[in-house]
């Protein structure tokens, strides 16, 4: 998986989590990731990973260390989703 694919998939996962947490339900035309997410065997781990990321996030990515944390988060939620 290249960097672009990683970013796109992790963005879809975060968007799906956000929609689900706001009470939205996937419809017929919703993307497959959003449809699969709430029934995914790693759903709780994916949520926990996102929660931990948000707890550590300080509002912006101002240096390489913070950008690495973002990249690590992206890899982790994609890894959990693909497990």
Buried (B, 14 or more C-beta within 10 A) or exposed (E): EEEEEBBBBBEBBBBBBEBBEEEEEBEEEBEEBBBBBEEBEBBEBBBEBBEEBEEEEEEEBEEEEBEEBBBEBBEBBBEBBEE
